[in-house]
Amino acid sequence: MRVDLGDISLNVEDDGPRTGPTIVFCHALGTNLHLWDDVLPLLPKGLRVIRYDLRGHGGSDVPKGPYSMGALVRDAERLLDALAVRDAMFVGISIGGLIAQGLAVKRLDHIRALVLSNTAAKIGTRSVWDKRIDEIEAHGLESIVAPTLERWFSPGFRKSETAKHWGQSILNTSVEGYVGCCAAIAGTDFYTPTSGLRLACLGIGGGYDGSTPADLMRETLDIIPGARFELLRRSGHLPPVDAPEAFAALLTTFLQEIGHV
């Protein structure tokens, strides 16, 4: 369904009982809300499950870039307000994890618990992201697919049809949306605000993650008191894709631990 937030309309899936405990999923750069397809059937029944396409991605509007992280956080904030969401567990992966951190700092009424998957308080440097933007503007998204898949997946999984599908997802993303979100990541350093978070938090990393390596993830989780880190050793940057069963099991255990199911 489409949710009109005034200056932007987002593509959203809102499933399950409206009175059920809510879990919100926020996807990675160059993917879409279908990133979670293999995880959702494995979760406990009775949840209200909300997932959406970021601006510039999937079926959501593509405003003119560049974007700021503040705009991406506001999109999430206004979406949850529009859907009357309170006390949700928010699951963010990669750029979605940055959005999760920003939203938790701003609106604790929305979020009772965080799952930060394959992300960090700061991802890369501005020069790295500027170089990627220049590459895309000069040669198109095709030029970054192969190196991105190398960072996302293990050598074995990279050859699979599933990996190829997510390579195509990058190509299906608008250049404006992809580059706009690159700019948002480039300008984000959440170490100080994230260190002030006081809520239940689970971190999930992948042993083959070349985008947000496990040590970078641990560095972020270490600044959130009480946060726990779990490493999926055979997974890469997108565990919902290459390890959905293990990912769903970690979510289910965490849901039970915090009393959300």
Secondary structure, DSSP 8 states (H G I E B T S, - for coil): -EEE-SS-EEEEEEES-TTS-EEEEE--TT--GGGGTTTGGGS-TT-EEEEE--TTSTTS---SS---HHHHHHHHHHHHHHTT--SEEEEEETHHHHHHHHHHHH-TTTEEEEEEES--SS-S-HHHHHHHHHHHHHH-THHHHHHHHHHHS-TTGGGSHHHHHHHHHHHHS-HHHHHHHHHHHHT---HHHHTT--SEEEEEEETT-SSS-HHHHHHHHTTSTT-EEEEETT--S-HHHH-HHHHHHHHHHHHHHTT--
